[in-house]
Amino acid sequence: MLATRRNLTAALAAALILAVWAARLVALDAFPPFVDEGVHLRLAMEQRTISPLIHAGEGRLLTTGLYALVQVDRAGGFWLARAVTLLALLPGIAAIMGSARLVAGRREALFAGLLLLFSPYHHFFNRMAMADTLAAAGVAFGLYFASRLARRVALSDAVLSGVALFAALGLEVTALPYYGIPLAAALTLGRGRHTRRARVVWVLTALGTLLGLTAAFGLGLRAFGYNYFGLFGHHNPDPLVGLLPTLAANLNLMVDVAAAYTGPAMLILCGLSMVYLILHREYFLPLCLLAPAIVLAMSTRQSTRFYETPLTLLLLIGAVGLARIARGQGRSAAALIAAGIVAWGLMAWLPFAVIAARQPDRLPLHPATYSEYVSGDGSGFGLAETRWALLASGATRVIGILANCQGLRYLSLGDFQVECPRINPNGEDIPALQALMESSRAPGVFVVLEDLPYAPDHTPGVISATIRHPSGRPRLTIYALDPDYRPCNYCG
């Protein structure tokens, strides 16, 4: 009977993981490519063609290395990059469910899978080709192997936890705050089951593996002239200046984002679950959530995509709390809670997923997410229309003076050549851009000029089309640099 239950739980867990994959895969390319996705593809291309270490200072070397390995810049473009990201995410979902099972039990694993399946936040960000999702999967593995300490003391688990967290760092440097997971495990898990000496040896093994790999990685890159951790200093030149206001504002933003995507009721439930765990001296998951979240909130640069791991851990804590409610109440209580999660998913996730597939510019996103991914200059909205206008005009060479030039470049693979000159937000490149346009006047050459304060306000060409997208993103104007060009009738 016990074996049958375990087999059933395993089958349900596998079905949930496949459901996550299938749900995320629907209309995977419906949302236009965000600027950072295009940057990831460019870095992958240069990593493949110039040097495997180039741009290591960007802090996402393993992510762009993965994209370079499958050559996403040559065929498939954004769809392939997103599909690879989604496939790499699935083991991370399994690791979160495994952590729930180790820390609490089988019900927690299934509840955690359901909550992740029906999370609008994860549905949105998991479908993008960016390092944050991959790094979150790496952290999930580090958490899983650390969670095993609740059941046993095995130095292999310590080593694997350290390796997984190091891999998360290699995927994106923002995973660094989660380096404390092995320490949190040693302090909170298995205290009544394992001796202090055994736990000390375990955590020293985990941290030794983790810090040893990190030191070798960082120093090795330094030898080639790359500072993998440079972004921390760039965004936090003096972390003590204005620390408390920054911390308060960013933590408030995290909570606001969580409420926007989970709904107030689910957020309250997850919060109460965390209080329950703390009151019952189950500190591991709350510690893994709160300590890194505070570190992340100290940064002067915030984006709602940075909160993927904190929100994953919050939902994991919510799953544990729900299972605690069901404990001792019989199968009917567990079934009722599972039905409640499904009902939440039908109300919160299903409409979100339908809009994401059909009308992505109308997604009910948090205002900070909407302004960055839909209406901001890094948005990919309007690029498809721009591509069609350029095709209709017979473009062979395009100079992209827009923030998301790489997005246009990889959307137009095989159609025409897109050049992306540097555009510094301080405006210093305007004279060079003006000179580039003046020297490029020839048949078939076009400029895509975005209405930006740090871009030229005029060109030597003739307007071919204007793209005003209903999302509210900045206007894109297409200019023909052919001196003999006559405007077409295309209307963007």
Phi, psi and omega per residue, in radians:
M1 nan -0.764 3.139
L2 -1.115 -0.726 3.123
A3 -1.112 -0.658 3.122
T4 -1.115 -0.738 3.107
R5 -1.101 -0.733 3.130
R6 -1.109 -0.732 3.123
N7 -1.122 -0.685 3.112
L8 -1.135 -0.746 3.112
T9 -1.082 -0.744 3.127
A10 -1.098 -0.702 3.128
A11 -1.143 -0.733 3.112
L12 -1.136 -0.690 3.112
A13 -1.098 -0.776 3.110
A14 -1.090 -0.697 3.120
A15 -1.118 -0.673 3.112
L16 -1.124 -0.739 3.132
I17 -1.108 -0.755 3.086
L18 -1.129 -0.608 3.108
A19 -1.146 -0.690 3.073
V20 -1.043 -0.818 3.139
W21 -1.054 -0.823 -3.103
A22 -1.145 -0.732 -3.115
A23 -1.149 -0.708 -3.125
R24 -1.276 -0.453 -3.045
L25 -1.351 -0.392 -3.091
V26 -1.088 2.197 3.125
A27 0.875 0.868 -3.035
L28 -1.071 -0.500 -3.124
D29 -1.748 0.252 -3.113
A30 -1.168 -0.692 3.138
F31 -1.406 2.219 -3.092
P32 -1.076 2.663 -3.062
P33 -1.143 2.234 3.078
F34 -1.326 2.743 -3.049
V35 -0.985 -0.708 -3.102
D36 -1.206 -0.462 3.051
E37 -1.130 -0.759 3.084
G38 -1.098 -0.665 3.099
V39 -1.114 -0.726 3.110
H40 -1.034 -0.731 3.136
L41 -1.177 -0.668 3.109
R42 -1.141 -0.753 3.121
L43 -1.096 -0.685 3.113
A44 -1.104 -0.734 3.128
M45 -1.082 -0.779 -3.122
E46 -1.260 -0.522 3.059
Q47 -1.159 -0.626 -3.126
R48 -1.355 -0.610 -3.005
T49 -1.785 -0.380 -3.076
I50 -1.931 -1.069 -3.120
S51 -2.797 2.423 3.090
P52 -1.095 -0.320 -3.096
L53 -1.777 -0.083 -3.074
I54 -1.064 2.463 -3.124
H55 1.144 0.424 3.087
A56 -1.061 -0.451 3.112
G57 -1.179 -0.177 3.088
E58 -1.290 -0.281 3.054
G59 1.370 0.488 3.114
R60 -2.574 0.762 -2.959
L61 -1.086 -0.750 -3.108
L62 -1.259 -0.534 3.098
T63 -1.153 -0.912 3.128
T64 -1.167 -0.503 3.051
G65 -1.134 -0.678 3.078
L66 -1.111 -0.778 3.123
Y67 -1.135 -0.646 3.102
A68 -1.147 -0.644 -3.114
L69 -1.063 -0.703 3.140
V70 -1.640 0.074 3.037
Q71 0.955 0.912 -3.104
V72 -1.156 -0.348 -3.116
D73 -1.400 -0.169 -3.075
R74 -1.770 -0.639 -3.110
A75 -2.590 2.431 3.108
G76 1.564 -0.570 3.073
G77 0.937 -2.260 -3.017
F78 -1.172 -0.666 -3.132
W79 -1.064 -0.792 -3.126
L80 -1.131 -0.746 3.132
A81 -1.084 -0.712 3.115
R82 -1.190 -0.680 3.131
A83 -1.137 -0.707 3.091
V84 -1.096 -0.741 3.107
T85 -1.066 -0.754 -3.127
L86 -1.128 -0.719 3.109
L87 -1.122 -0.711 3.138
A88 -1.203 -0.396 3.128
L89 -1.245 -0.589 -2.977
L90 -1.012 -0.756 3.053
P91 -1.061 -0.530 3.074
G92 -1.145 -0.688 3.057
I93 -1.068 -0.768 3.114
A94 -1.084 -0.652 -3.141
A95 -1.171 -0.675 3.089
I96 -1.113 -0.766 3.112
M97 -1.129 -0.656 3.086
G98 -1.133 -0.662 3.093
S99 -1.099 -0.733 3.114
A100 -1.061 -0.723 -3.142
R101 -1.154 -0.710 -3.103
L102 -1.208 -0.740 -3.070
V103 -1.339 -0.575 -3.018
A104 -2.280 -0.963 -3.100
G105 2.827 -3.104 -3.053
R106 -1.168 -0.648 -3.129
R107 -1.072 -0.713 3.132
E108 -1.029 -0.662 -3.138
A109 -1.081 -0.796 -3.127
L110 -1.211 -0.706 3.102
F111 -1.096 -0.718 3.130
A112 -1.092 -0.733 3.108
G113 -1.094 -0.719 3.118
L114 -1.123 -0.757 -3.123
L115 -1.123 -0.682 3.109
L116 -1.225 -0.634 3.099
L117 -1.061 -0.729 -3.026
F118 -1.715 0.294 3.134
S119 -1.484 1.986 3.094
P120 -1.023 -0.656 -3.142
Y121 -1.022 -0.898 -3.097
H122 -1.192 -0.588 3.094
H123 -1.067 -0.671 -3.123
F124 -1.258 -0.927 -2.993
F125 -1.411 -0.470 3.105
N126 -1.150 -0.338 -3.068
R127 -1.626 0.278 3.102
M128 -2.040 2.610 -3.133
A129 -1.562 1.354 3.135
M130 -2.403 2.838 -3.003
A131 -1.252 -0.404 -3.012
D132 -1.062 -0.748 -3.141
T133 -1.148 -0.723 3.139
L134 -1.161 -0.730 3.117
A135 -1.124 -0.662 3.105
A136 -1.083 -0.647 3.088
A137 -1.148 -0.680 3.084
G138 -1.103 -0.756 3.092
V139 -1.079 -0.680 3.130
A140 -1.044 -0.683 3.097
F141 -1.188 -0.715 3.078
G142 -1.048 -0.700 3.101
L143 -1.137 -0.717 -3.105
Y144 -1.092 -0.866 -3.111
F145 -1.181 -0.545 3.053
A146 -1.219 -0.615 -3.130
S147 -1.126 -0.410 3.126
R148 -1.078 -0.339 3.122
L149 -1.115 -0.338 3.080
A150 -1.161 -0.427 -3.093
R151 -1.873 -0.606 -3.014
R152 -2.676 2.839 3.007
V153 -1.911 1.868 3.139
A154 -2.337 2.129 -3.116
L155 -1.139 -0.413 3.069
S156 -1.110 -0.655 3.076
D157 -1.118 -0.704 3.131
A158 -1.079 -0.782 3.136
V159 -1.114 -0.790 -3.113
L160 -1.147 -0.634 3.075
S161 -1.101 -0.774 3.108
G162 -1.102 -0.741 3.133
V163 -1.119 -0.741 -3.122
A164 -1.115 -0.753 3.138
L165 -1.204 -0.601 3.034
F166 -1.128 -0.719 3.094
A167 -1.075 -0.676 3.093
A168 -1.064 -0.713 3.085
L169 -1.099 -0.724 3.114
G170 -1.130 -0.530 3.091
L171 -1.300 -0.651 3.011
E172 -2.830 2.351 -3.029
V173 -1.148 -0.350 -3.137
T174 -1.192 -0.095 3.071
A175 -1.344 -0.117 -3.077
L176 -0.947 -0.704 -3.138
P177 -1.048 -0.296 -3.121
Y178 -1.552 0.143 3.079
Y179 -1.157 -0.232 3.141
G180 -1.481 -0.021 -3.091
I181 -1.022 -0.813 3.120
P182 -1.056 -0.656 3.108
L183 -1.144 -0.740 3.095
A184 -1.056 -0.673 3.123
A185 -1.137 -0.786 -3.109
A186 -1.147 -0.548 -3.122
L187 -1.393 -0.432 -2.942
T188 -2.134 -0.371 -3.039
L189 -1.793 2.460 3.029
G190 1.154 0.437 -3.070
R191 -1.184 -0.566 3.107
G192 -1.571 -0.080 -3.052
R193 -1.935 -0.610 -3.080
H194 -1.988 2.631 3.117
T195 -1.260 2.769 3.108
R196 -1.078 -0.700 -3.122
R197 -1.074 -0.741 -3.131
A198 -1.106 -0.702 -3.140
R199 -1.220 -0.622 3.104
V200 -1.129 -0.781 3.108
V201 -1.079 -0.700 -3.135
W202 -1.079 -0.858 -3.072
V203 -1.220 -0.593 3.086
L204 -1.152 -0.626 3.087
T205 -1.156 -0.785 -3.131
A206 -1.108 -0.859 -3.114
L207 -1.205 -0.608 3.093
G208 -1.089 -0.771 3.093
T209 -1.093 -0.842 -3.072
L210 -1.120 -0.895 -3.088
L211 -1.256 -0.584 3.097
G212 -1.113 -0.808 3.101
L213 -1.103 -0.719 -3.129
T214 -1.133 -0.754 3.126
A215 -1.097 -0.800 3.137
A216 -1.090 -0.708 3.130
F217 -1.127 -0.901 -3.108
G218 -1.118 -0.795 -3.131
L219 -1.198 -0.632 3.098
G220 -1.088 -0.748 3.093
L221 -1.188 -0.619 3.087
R222 -1.032 -0.660 3.141
A223 -1.084 -0.440 3.105
F224 -1.724 0.121 3.063
G225 1.575 0.286 -3.117
Y226 -1.971 2.405 3.062
N227 -1.922 1.753 -3.053
Y228 -1.152 -0.423 -3.060
F229 -1.782 0.279 -3.063
G230 -1.111 -0.512 -3.104
L231 -1.139 -0.487 3.112
F232 -1.109 -0.776 3.117
G233 -1.211 -0.553 -3.123
H234 -1.171 -0.732 -3.095
H235 -1.566 -0.194 3.131
N236 -2.364 1.145 -3.095
P237 -1.034 -0.628 3.069
D238 -2.491 1.585 -2.998
P239 -1.110 -0.284 -3.108
L240 -1.507 -0.286 -3.127
V241 -1.348 2.075 3.129
G242 1.132 0.495 -3.042
L243 -1.077 -0.868 -3.047
L244 -1.128 -0.795 3.075
P245 -1.091 -0.693 3.114
T246 -1.104 -0.787 -3.132
L247 -1.081 -0.805 -3.125
A248 -1.103 -0.771 -3.105
A249 -1.146 -0.730 -3.086
N250 -1.279 -0.652 3.065
L251 -1.138 -0.652 3.070
N252 -1.101 -0.680 3.097
L253 -1.115 -0.747 3.116
M254 -1.010 -0.822 -3.133
V255 -1.127 -0.713 -3.139
D256 -1.112 -0.713 3.105
V257 -1.133 -0.775 3.115
A258 -1.037 -0.748 3.133
A259 -1.147 -0.657 -3.099
A260 -1.143 -0.642 -3.037
Y261 -1.695 -0.445 3.119
T262 -1.710 -0.398 -3.025
G263 1.605 2.576 -3.083
P264 -1.007 -0.699 -3.084
A265 -1.113 -0.802 3.138
M266 -1.179 -0.645 3.107
L267 -1.105 -0.756 3.116
I268 -1.097 -0.731 3.132
L269 -1.071 -0.770 3.125
C270 -1.141 -0.674 3.101
G271 -1.120 -0.746 3.104
L272 -1.145 -0.614 3.090
S273 -1.100 -0.700 3.126
M274 -1.163 -0.715 3.084
V275 -1.071 -0.715 3.121
Y276 -1.040 -0.827 -3.125
L277 -1.088 -0.720 -3.133
I278 -1.147 -0.758 3.141
L279 -1.130 -0.499 3.121
H280 -1.691 0.297 3.039
R281 1.051 0.556 3.008
E282 -1.790 1.486 -2.919
Y283 -1.585 -0.211 -2.939
F284 -1.033 -1.014 -3.094
L285 -1.147 -0.779 3.061
P286 -1.001 -0.674 3.135
L287 -1.173 -0.713 3.122
C288 -1.151 -0.477 3.094
L289 -1.437 -0.917 -2.930
L290 -1.294 -0.798 -3.068
A291 -1.076 -0.885 3.095
P292 -1.134 -0.593 3.135
A293 -1.082 -0.686 3.114
I294 -1.136 -0.723 3.113
V295 -1.102 -0.783 3.122
L296 -1.080 -0.619 -3.109
A297 -1.261 -0.223 3.101
M298 -1.319 -0.310 -3.089
S299 -1.259 2.486 3.104
T300 -1.321 -0.281 3.122
R301 -1.863 2.128 3.140
Q302 -2.220 2.498 2.996
S303 -2.492 2.541 -3.073
T304 -1.137 -0.342 3.095
R305 -1.278 -0.297 3.126
F306 -1.223 -0.184 -3.013
Y307 -1.702 0.263 -3.072
E308 -1.092 -0.841 3.134
T309 -1.154 -0.796 3.075
P310 -0.999 -0.725 -3.137
L311 -1.239 -0.558 3.050
T312 -1.110 -0.787 3.127
L313 -1.166 -0.602 3.101
L314 -1.108 -0.752 3.108
L315 -1.184 -0.608 3.063
L316 -1.076 -0.757 3.090
I317 -1.111 -0.690 3.084
G318 -1.082 -0.675 3.104
A319 -1.111 -0.713 3.114
V320 -1.108 -0.749 3.129
G321 -1.102 -0.720 3.112
L322 -1.108 -0.702 3.135
A323 -1.192 -0.578 3.076
R324 -1.099 -0.664 3.105
I325 -1.100 -0.705 -3.088
A326 -1.332 -0.359 -3.064
R327 -1.064 2.293 3.106
G328 1.399 -0.039 -3.112
Q329 -1.758 0.001 3.119
G330 1.566 3.041 -3.089
R331 -1.155 -0.532 -3.101
S332 -1.098 -0.642 3.125
A333 -1.165 -0.756 3.115
A334 -1.101 -0.722 3.122
A335 -1.134 -0.664 3.129
L336 -1.148 -0.713 3.113
I337 -1.166 -0.735 3.095
A338 -1.048 -0.718 3.093
A339 -1.116 -0.643 3.094
G340 -1.119 -0.692 3.104
I341 -1.135 -0.733 3.110
V342 -1.091 -0.719 3.103
A343 -1.084 -0.727 3.065
W344 -1.047 -0.733 3.132
G345 -1.105 -0.708 3.138
L346 -1.147 -0.540 -3.131
M347 -1.505 -0.663 -3.040
A348 -1.699 -0.771 -3.012
W349 -1.543 -0.802 -3.017
L350 -1.022 -0.852 3.075
P351 -1.053 -0.655 3.119
F352 -1.075 -0.810 -3.110
A353 -1.134 -0.669 3.128
V354 -1.133 -0.778 3.118
I355 -1.137 -0.683 3.128
A356 -1.055 -0.588 -3.123
A357 -1.428 -0.517 -2.995
R358 -1.932 -0.711 -3.092
Q359 -2.403 1.204 -3.022
P360 -1.072 -0.404 3.128
D361 -1.298 -0.146 3.115
R362 -1.894 0.279 3.132
L363 -1.052 2.382 3.089
P364 -1.373 1.250 -3.103
L365 -1.530 2.778 2.973
H366 -1.037 2.510 -3.096
P367 -0.919 -0.672 3.132
A368 -1.162 -0.650 3.097
T369 -1.208 -0.765 -3.110
Y370 -1.089 -0.778 -3.097
S371 -1.169 -0.471 -3.121
E372 -1.507 -0.726 -2.970
Y373 -1.775 -0.290 -3.074
V374 -2.033 -0.934 -3.022
S375 -1.787 -0.078 -3.127
G376 -1.467 3.040 -3.108
D377 -1.266 -0.244 3.069
G378 -1.501 -0.022 -3.113
S379 -1.168 2.652 3.054
G380 -1.689 -0.023 3.112
F381 -1.135 2.407 -3.104
G382 1.627 -0.261 -3.111
L383 -1.246 -0.674 3.120
A384 -1.094 -0.747 3.101
E385 -1.113 -0.670 3.102
T386 -1.098 -0.749 3.117
R387 -1.044 -0.804 -3.125
W388 -1.132 -0.657 3.113
A389 -1.127 -0.699 3.117
L390 -1.178 -0.678 3.075
L391 -1.093 -0.743 -3.140
A392 -1.140 -0.466 -3.105
S393 -1.569 -0.036 3.118
G394 1.320 0.574 -3.122
A395 -1.183 2.444 3.013
T396 -2.040 -0.462 3.110
R397 -2.409 2.295 -3.107
V398 -2.223 2.291 3.031
I399 -1.761 2.031 -3.076
G400 -1.678 1.856 3.076
I401 -1.862 1.242 -3.136
L402 -2.604 2.690 -3.060
A403 -1.059 -0.720 -3.097
N404 -1.733 0.870 -3.122
C405 -1.125 -0.658 -3.137
Q406 -1.113 -0.543 3.069
G407 -1.075 -0.807 3.090
L408 -1.107 -0.685 -3.110
R409 -1.044 -0.856 -3.061
Y410 -1.465 -0.262 2.955
L411 -1.302 -0.393 -3.013
S412 -1.892 0.360 3.126
L413 -0.986 2.217 3.134
G414 1.477 -0.138 -3.135
D415 -1.619 -0.907 3.128
F416 -2.842 2.884 -3.124
Q417 -1.432 2.270 3.093
V418 -2.046 2.152 3.083
E419 -1.793 2.411 -3.113
C420 -2.108 1.495 3.109
P421 -1.200 2.798 -3.129
R422 -1.165 2.408 3.084
I423 -2.283 1.701 -3.124
N424 -1.383 2.281 -3.139
P425 -1.052 -0.239 3.101
N426 -1.470 -0.037 3.064
G427 1.498 0.026 -3.048
E428 -1.203 -0.297 -3.089
D429 -1.587 -0.020 -3.097
I430 -0.994 -0.826 3.121
P431 -1.047 -0.710 3.137
A432 -1.160 -0.663 3.112
L433 -1.163 -0.693 3.101
Q434 -1.092 -0.747 3.130
A435 -1.146 -0.665 3.119
L436 -1.067 -0.748 3.138
M437 -1.159 -0.705 -3.135
E438 -1.095 -0.618 -3.082
S439 -1.525 -0.006 -3.053
S440 -1.963 0.330 -3.088
R441 -1.305 1.897 -3.107
A442 -2.854 2.787 3.110
P443 -1.037 2.433 3.093
G444 1.459 -0.054 -3.114
V445 -1.711 2.256 -3.127
F446 -2.273 2.766 3.060
V447 -2.121 2.342 2.968
V448 -1.841 1.939 -3.046
L449 -1.934 2.149 3.120
E450 -1.607 2.532 -3.134
D451 -1.343 1.466 -3.078
L452 -2.219 2.589 3.122
P453 -1.203 -0.322 -3.114
Y454 -1.859 0.292 3.058
A455 -2.007 2.783 3.088
P456 -0.994 2.579 -3.135
D457 -1.676 0.036 3.076
H458 -2.755 2.843 3.108
T459 -2.361 2.888 3.095
P460 -1.430 0.039 -3.051
G461 -1.653 -2.962 -3.127
V462 -2.005 2.384 -3.124
I463 -1.116 2.193 3.082
S464 -1.745 -0.683 -3.139
A465 -2.822 2.734 3.076
T466 -2.229 2.275 -3.103
I467 -1.920 1.918 3.035
R468 -1.982 1.863 -3.052
H469 -1.581 2.468 -3.119
P470 -1.121 -0.240 3.111
S471 -1.167 -0.363 -3.120
G472 1.682 0.076 3.117
R473 -1.132 2.782 -3.120
P474 -0.987 2.571 -3.103
R475 -1.121 2.462 3.042
L476 -1.959 2.268 3.120
T477 -2.106 2.305 3.135
I478 -1.772 2.192 3.129
Y479 -2.026 2.396 3.014
A480 -1.591 2.257 3.138
L481 -1.653 0.071 3.057
D482 -1.271 2.094 -3.126
P483 -1.017 -0.451 -3.099
D484 -1.761 0.226 -3.073
Y485 -1.219 2.472 3.036
R486 -2.032 2.250 -3.048
P487 -0.949 2.422 3.084
C488 -1.518 3.082 -3.120
N489 -1.678 0.169 -3.113
Y490 -1.122 2.365 3.107
C491 -2.091 2.018 3.101
G492 -1.355 nan nan
